[in-house]
Amino acid sequence: MSDQRFNTREFLEETKRLLEGEEYPNLFAAISYIPFLGWVIPWFFRRKQEICKFHALQAIKLNLGFVFLYLVVWFLREFPILSTILKWIHANPVVTDFISYVAWLALFGYGILGALQAYQGKLFVLPLFPEIENEVRKILSKIRRTQG
């Protein structure tokens, strides 16, 4: 048996110190790109550090884009009229599976690219992000104008 016992209190104090401290900003920025919930730690604990805030926000956008694409896939597969039309033209599994594969590849590819750039300490904007963001803003502003 080991002479040293695991001390939970020390472990939690050290974890809290690392989360709230100023050490390893590039590592915490890279953690942002872990799919789905990786952005939570840098966003809530390291938001004051510019690199962590930048990459956490970019990871949030990446995850939202993935969720949107998966909602499109779900809609095409499950909405009866569209699903039936796509089945008639023998495109349903092909189209929805293609969109699904592209979404997963984009999530992991952009995630790896973003994590590498964040770990190197660069404020690197992922390719196509500014263009997509501008288009989404245009669409949302048109929707707001038609409702108001």
Helices and strands as residue ranges (DSSP letters): H 8-20, H 25-31, H 40-45, H 50-78, H 80-88, H 92-119, H 129-147
